[in-house]
Amino acid sequence: MSSSNLPVFEISNFEDYNDSIKFDDNFYIRNFNDHVNENQFIEKPHGHNFYLILLIIKGDGKHIIDFLEYDVFPGAMFIVSPGQIHQWMLSKDVNGCILFFTKEYFLHDFDTEKLTRFPFFNSTFSKPFIKLNKKETKNIEAKYELIHNEYNHRSNNYQEMIRIYLNAMFIELSRVYIKSNQNGYKFNYDIIQLNRFEALVDKYFKRHRPLSCYSKRMNITERQLSYLCKKTVNKTPSEILTSRIILEAKRLIIHSDLTISSIANELNFNDDSYFIRLFKKTTKLTPEQFRQSQVGKT
């Protein structure tokens, strides 16, 4: 069992800013400056069980998502998925629009693959960052305002209207995302299959199961699984599995008090030296070197 220092928040952990409005357990929206000032516990690295959508309107800083650093500036759009670890270092004048929603909330009015049809949601290798120009920023800001008004006024069928506006926002963001990412790809059967594989990896990666176990659960051959992964994200199934193991190792190295040996055991490595070699081969650093490199960053 890991001894993690890392908090994982739910929407219910965030304060009400208006006594007349009670946040739902599945949805949250407000001005970003107010959100940051009234929930200062979020300054340290943390995860959450919901999607976070953030548009920066003013200010600067850094936003770190799963050990990758992104600049914060007007027009920066961040999409953080459940399970990702993030933190930010922001200027005092930072402002923008932030909203949270759970998968169940959004899919209430849509089919189960709806979210993964958007390129920034369809893979663990999707970028959580989109750079918007001034016109695009205004368009997304206007969508936030429509959603905020619906949430505040709570007229008849307001939840349905919020989901409609969210869907429209994601369609607009998808156009920008695909245009700015030449390797962006459209939703199709391959993406459905990739999501199935990644979901299985997320569930079983600690067990180090052979790839045949994954392909059998997907009712495809190992060769088909390999072709699928190369076609969609240009990685082998083994690389995807290893990436998930190493990501979890990084999280435990930085956000827990466990020794390197205990982390290897937590990840079901029988041989500590093999774990260290795999980590170094992937990151170019030993686990201890990686831990030291992050001192002062969290």
LOVEX-381184 format. One record per residue (C-alpha): residue number from 1; residue in three letters; x, y, z. Coordinates in steps of 0.1 Angstrom, whole numbers, plus 5000, padded with zeros to 4 digits. Each point is the difference from the previous one (the first is absolute). Example, Ala and Ser with C-alpha at 12.3 -4.5 7.8 and 13.67 -1.06 7.14 Angstrom:
# LOVEX-381184
ZAVEX    nr   rest     xx     yy     zz
ZAVEX     1    Ala   5123   4955   5078
ZAVEX     2    Ser   5014   5034   4993
END
This chain:
# LOVEX-381184
ZAVEX    nr   rest     xx     yy     zz
ZAVEX     1    Met   5000   5000   5000
ZAVEX     2    Ser   5015   5034   4990
ZAVEX     3    Ser   5005   5028   5025
ZAVEX     4    Ser   4990   5029   4978
ZAVEX     5    Asn   5001   5036   5010
ZAVEX     6    Leu   4979   5008   4969
ZAVEX     7    Pro   4964   5012   5005
ZAVEX     8    Val   4974   4990   4974
ZAVEX     9    Phe   4971   5024   5001
ZAVEX    10    Glu   4963   4997   4992
ZAVEX    11    Ile   4978   5029   4989
ZAVEX    12    Ser   4984   4999   5034
ZAVEX    13    Asn   5034   5011   5015
ZAVEX    14    Phe   4997   5035   4986
ZAVEX    15    Glu   4984   5028   5019
ZAVEX    16    Asp   4967   5017   4992
ZAVEX    17    Tyr   5005   5036   4991
ZAVEX    18    Asn   4963   5010   5002
ZAVEX    19    Asp   4977   4988   5028
ZAVEX    20    Ser   4971   5000   4975
ZAVEX    21    Ile   5018   4976   4976
ZAVEX    22    Lys   5010   4965   5010
ZAVEX    23    Phe   5026   4984   4978
ZAVEX    24    Asp   4989   4967   4985
ZAVEX    25    Asp   5021   4969   5007
ZAVEX    26    Asn   5005   4996   4962
ZAVEX    27    Phe   5005   5035   4988
ZAVEX    28    Tyr   5017   5033   5010
ZAVEX    29    Ile   5007   5033   4982
ZAVEX    30    Arg   5013   5033   5011
ZAVEX    31    Asn   5025   5029   4995
ZAVEX    32    Phe   5035   4986   5002
ZAVEX    33    Asn   5014   5027   5022
ZAVEX    34    Asp   4973   4994   5026
ZAVEX    35    His   5006   4963   4997
ZAVEX    36    Val   5037   5003   5007
ZAVEX    37    Asn   4996   5025   5028
ZAVEX    38    Glu   4973   4981   5019
ZAVEX    39    Asn   5015   4965   4995
ZAVEX    40    Gln   5037   5005   5008
ZAVEX    41    Phe   5005   4963   5008
ZAVEX    42    Ile   5002   4994   4962
ZAVEX    43    Glu   5034   5017   4997
ZAVEX    44    Lys   5018   4968   5008
ZAVEX    45    Pro   5000   4970   4977
ZAVEX    46    His   4967   4981   4999
ZAVEX    47    Gly   4978   4978   4980
ZAVEX    48    His   4962   4999   4996
ZAVEX    49    Asn   4973   4976   4988
ZAVEX    50    Phe   4984   5025   4976
ZAVEX    51    Tyr   5009   5019   4968
ZAVEX    52    Leu   5014   5035   5004
ZAVEX    53    Ile   4996   5026   4972
ZAVEX    54    Leu   5019   5032   5005
ZAVEX    55    Leu   5003   5031   4977
ZAVEX    56    Ile   5025   5027   5010
ZAVEX    57    Ile   4989   5036   4992
ZAVEX    58    Lys   5026   5019   5020
ZAVEX    59    Gly   5034   4994   5017
ZAVEX    60    Asp   5028   4976   4996
ZAVEX    61    Gly   5019   4971   5017
ZAVEX    62    Lys   5006   4963   4997
ZAVEX    63    His   4976   4970   5000
ZAVEX    64    Ile   5016   4966   5005
ZAVEX    65    Ile   4979   4970   4989
ZAVEX    66    Asp   5015   4965   5006
ZAVEX    67    Phe   5035   5014   5001
ZAVEX    68    Leu   4997   5021   4968
ZAVEX    69    Glu   5002   5037   5003
ZAVEX    70    Tyr   4978   5024   4981
ZAVEX    71    Asp   5000   5038   4998
ZAVEX    72    Val   4970   5019   5014
ZAVEX    73    Phe   4990   5030   4979
ZAVEX    74    Pro   4968   5016   4986
ZAVEX    75    Gly   4985   4976   4976
ZAVEX    76    Ala   5015   4969   5016
ZAVEX    77    Met   4974   4972   5003
ZAVEX    78    Phe   5006   4970   5023
ZAVEX    79    Ile   4980   4968   5001
ZAVEX    80    Val   5010   4977   5029
ZAVEX    81    Ser   4984   4966   5002
ZAVEX    82    Pro   4992   4978   5030
ZAVEX    83    Gly   5031   4984   5014
ZAVEX    84    Gln   5025   5025   4987
ZAVEX    85    Ile   5022   5018   5026
ZAVEX    86    His   5004   5038   4996
ZAVEX    87    Gln   5010   5032   5018
ZAVEX    88    Trp   5005   5036   4990
ZAVEX    89    Met   5022   5030   5009
ZAVEX    90    Leu   4980   5030   4990
ZAVEX    91    Ser   5003   5038   5001
ZAVEX    92    Lys   4978   5018   5025
ZAVEX    93    Asp   4980   5017   4972
ZAVEX    94    Val   4991   4967   4983
ZAVEX    95    Asn   4964   4996   4989
ZAVEX    96    Gly   4979   4980   4977
ZAVEX    97    Cys   4972   4975   4999
ZAVEX    98    Ile   5000   4965   5017
ZAVEX    99    Leu   4975   4972   5000
ZAVEX   100    Phe   4999   4964   5012
ZAVEX   101    Phe   4978   4972   4990
ZAVEX   102    Thr   4999   4962   5005
ZAVEX   103    Lys   4998   4976   4971
ZAVEX   104    Glu   4965   4989   5012
ZAVEX   105    Tyr   4987   5035   5000
ZAVEX   106    Phe   5010   5007   4964
ZAVEX   107    Leu   4989   4966   4987
ZAVEX   108    His   4965   5003   5015
ZAVEX   109    Asp   4987   5013   4966
ZAVEX   110    Phe   5025   4983   4977
ZAVEX   111    Asp   5013   4966   4990
ZAVEX   112    Thr   5029   4984   5019
ZAVEX   113    Glu   5026   5008   4973
ZAVEX   114    Lys   4991   5037   4998
ZAVEX   115    Leu   5029   5014   5020
ZAVEX   116    Thr   5026   4979   4982
ZAVEX   117    Arg   4989   5014   4967
ZAVEX   118    Phe   5017   5032   5010
ZAVEX   119    Pro   5038   4998   4992
ZAVEX   120    Phe   5011   5014   5034
ZAVEX   121    Phe   4981   4973   5018
ZAVEX   122    Asn   5005   4969   4978
ZAVEX   123    Ser   5034   4988   5013
ZAVEX   124    Thr   5024   5003   5029
ZAVEX   125    Phe   5024   5013   4974
ZAVEX   126    Ser   4978   5029   4991
ZAVEX   127    Lys   5014   5034   5009
ZAVEX   128    Pro   4983   5018   5029
ZAVEX   129    Phe   5008   5034   4986
ZAVEX   130    Ile   4985   5021   4971
ZAVEX   131    Lys   5013   5035   4990
ZAVEX   132    Leu   4971   5022   4989
ZAVEX   133    Asn   5003   5033   4980
ZAVEX   134    Lys   4980   5030   5011
ZAVEX   135    Lys   4969   4992   4980
ZAVEX   136    Glu   5000   4964   5012
ZAVEX   137    Thr   5005   5011   5035
ZAVEX   138    Lys   4969   5023   4998
ZAVEX   139    Asn   4979   4972   4985
ZAVEX   140    Ile   5009   4976   5029
ZAVEX   141    Glu   4996   5027   5026
ZAVEX   142    Ala   4965   5007   4986
ZAVEX   143    Lys   4992   4963   5004
ZAVEX   144    Tyr   5011   5001   5036
ZAVEX   145    Glu   4977   5030   5006
ZAVEX   146    Leu   4970   4982   4986
ZAVEX   147    Ile   5007   4970   5022
ZAVEX   148    His   5006   5022   5030
ZAVEX   149    Asn   4967   5018   4995
ZAVEX   150    Glu   4981   4967   4997
ZAVEX   151    Tyr   5016   4987   5032
ZAVEX   152    Asn   4993   5032   5019
ZAVEX   153    His   4964   5004   4989
ZAVEX   154    Arg   4991   4963   5000
ZAVEX   155    Ser   4970   5004   4977
ZAVEX   156    Asn   4980   4970   4988
ZAVEX   157    Asn   5023   4973   4984
ZAVEX   158    Tyr   5031   5020   5008
ZAVEX   159    Gln   5021   4969   5004
ZAVEX   160    Glu   4992   4989   4965
ZAVEX   161    Met   5008   5035   4987
ZAVEX   162    Ile   5034   4999   5017
ZAVEX   163    Arg   5008   4967   4983
ZAVEX   164    Ile   4990   5014   4967
ZAVEX   165    Tyr   5023   5030   5005
ZAVEX   166    Leu   5028   4978   5012
ZAVEX   167    Asn   4996   4979   4968
ZAVEX   168    Ala   5002   5031   4979
ZAVEX   169    Met   5031   5012   5019
ZAVEX   170    Phe   5017   4967   4994
ZAVEX   171    Ile   4992   5000   4963
ZAVEX   172    Glu   5016   5034   4996
ZAVEX   173    Leu   5030   4989   5020
ZAVEX   174    Ser   5003   4969   4979
ZAVEX   175    Arg   5003   5021   4968
ZAVEX   176    Val   5028   5020   5015
ZAVEX   177    Tyr   5017   4969   5015
ZAVEX   178    Ile   5000   4980   4967
ZAVEX   179    Lys   5012   5031   4980
ZAVEX   180    Ser   5029   5005   5024
ZAVEX   181    Asn   5010   4964   5003
ZAVEX   182    Gln   5009   4984   4967
ZAVEX   183    Asn   4999   4966   5016
ZAVEX   184    Gly   4965   5006   5012
ZAVEX   185    Tyr   4976   4974   4989
ZAVEX   186    Lys   4963   4996   4997
ZAVEX   187    Phe   4978   4978   5021
ZAVEX   188    Asn   4995   4966   4985
ZAVEX   189    Tyr   4999   4963   5008
ZAVEX   190    Asp   5038   5000   5006
ZAVEX   191    Ile   4996   5027   5027
ZAVEX   192    Ile   4973   4980   5017
ZAVEX   193    Gln   5024   4970   5001
ZAVEX   194    Leu   5029   5021   5012
ZAVEX   195    Asn   4979   5012   5028
ZAVEX   196    Arg   4990   4965   5009
ZAVEX   197    Phe   5037   4990   5001
ZAVEX   198    Glu   5010   5030   5021
ZAVEX   199    Ala   4972   4994   5024
ZAVEX   200    Leu   5012   4964   5004
ZAVEX   201    Val   5036   5012   5005
ZAVEX   202    Asp   4988   5024   5027
ZAVEX   203    Lys   4983   4972   5018
ZAVEX   204    Tyr   5026   4973   4997
ZAVEX   205    Phe   5034   5017   4995
ZAVEX   206    Lys   5012   4991   5035
ZAVEX   207    Arg   4995   4963   4993
ZAVEX   208    His   5024   5001   4970
ZAVEX   209    Arg   4978   4978   4980
ZAVEX   210    Pro   5012   4989   4965
ZAVEX   211    Leu   4986   5018   4970
ZAVEX   212    Ser   4981   4969   4990
ZAVEX   213    Cys   4978   5005   5031
ZAVEX   214    Tyr   4990   5034   4988
ZAVEX   215    Ser   4994   4989   4964
ZAVEX   216    Lys   4978   4971   5011
ZAVEX   217    Arg   4979   5023   5021
ZAVEX   218    Met   4995   5022   4970
ZAVEX   219    Asn   4993   4970   4977
ZAVEX   220    Ile   5028   5009   4976
ZAVEX   221    Thr   5034   4984   4993
ZAVEX   222    Glu   5033   5014   5014
ZAVEX   223    Arg   5009   5010   4964
ZAVEX   224    Gln   4968   5019   4997
ZAVEX   225    Leu   5007   5017   5033
ZAVEX   226    Ser   5034   5010   4989
ZAVEX   227    Tyr   4987   5014   4967
ZAVEX   228    Leu   4973   5019   5019
ZAVEX   229    Cys   5025   5017   5023
ZAVEX   230    Lys   5025   5009   4973
ZAVEX   231    Lys   4972   5014   4978
ZAVEX   232    Thr   4984   5022   5026
ZAVEX   233    Val   5028   5012   5023
ZAVEX   234    Asn   5031   4987   4982
ZAVEX   235    Lys   5010   4979   5030
ZAVEX   236    Thr   5002   4962   5006
ZAVEX   237    Pro   4977   4984   5026
ZAVEX   238    Ser   5030   4994   5022
ZAVEX   239    Glu   5010   5037   4999
ZAVEX   240    Ile   4965   5010   5011
ZAVEX   241    Leu   5001   4975   5028
ZAVEX   242    Thr   5035   5011   5011
ZAVEX   243    Ser   4990   5037   4998
ZAVEX   244    Arg   4971   4993   5024
ZAVEX   245    Ile   5023   4981   5024
ZAVEX   246    Ile   5027   5028   4999
ZAVEX   247    Leu   4974   5027   5005
ZAVEX   248    Glu   4987   4983   5032
ZAVEX   249    Ala   5036   4995   5011
ZAVEX   250    Lys   5006   5038   4996
ZAVEX   251    Arg   4969   5008   5020
ZAVEX   252    Leu   5011   4977   5028
ZAVEX   253    Ile   5036   5012   5000
ZAVEX   254    Ile   4990   5037   5003
ZAVEX   255    His   4967   4998   5019
ZAVEX   256    Ser   5005   4972   5025
ZAVEX   257    Asp   5025   4993   5029
ZAVEX   258    Leu   5007   4965   4986
ZAVEX   259    Thr   5036   4988   4994
ZAVEX   260    Ile   5010   4991   4965
ZAVEX   261    Ser   4999   4963   5010
ZAVEX   262    Ser   4965   5004   5014
ZAVEX   263    Ile   4989   5017   4968
ZAVEX   264    Ala   5014   4971   4979
ZAVEX   265    Asn   4980   4977   5023
ZAVEX   266    Glu   4969   5022   4997
ZAVEX   267    Leu   5002   4996   4962
ZAVEX   268    Asn   5006   4962   5003
ZAVEX   269    Phe   5036   4999   4989
ZAVEX   270    Asn   5017   4970   5016
ZAVEX   271    Asp   5034   5014   4992
ZAVEX   272    Asp   5008   5035   5011
ZAVEX   273    Ser   5030   5003   4977
ZAVEX   274    Tyr   4977   4991   4970
ZAVEX   275    Phe   4976   5028   5010
ZAVEX   276    Ile   5029   5025   5003
ZAVEX   277    Arg   5014   4990   4966
ZAVEX   278    Leu   4965   5003   4983
ZAVEX   279    Phe   4995   5034   5016
ZAVEX   280    Lys   5034   5012   4989
ZAVEX   281    Lys   4996   4987   4965
ZAVEX   282    Thr   4967   5019   4997
ZAVEX   283    Thr   5008   5032   5018
ZAVEX   284    Lys   5039   5002   4997
ZAVEX   285    Leu   5001   5003   5038
ZAVEX   286    Thr   5000   4975   5028
ZAVEX   287    Pro   4969   5002   5024
ZAVEX   288    Glu   5022   5017   5026
ZAVEX   289    Gln   5014   5025   4975
ZAVEX   290    Phe   4965   5008   4989
ZAVEX   291    Arg   4989   5006   5036
ZAVEX   292    Gln   5029   5023   5005
ZAVEX   293    Ser   4993   5019   4968
ZAVEX   294    Gln   4965   5008   5012
ZAVEX   295    Val   5011   5014   5034
ZAVEX   296    Gly   4986   5035   5003
ZAVEX   297    Lys   4976   4997   4971
ZAVEX   298    Thr   4971   4987   5021
END
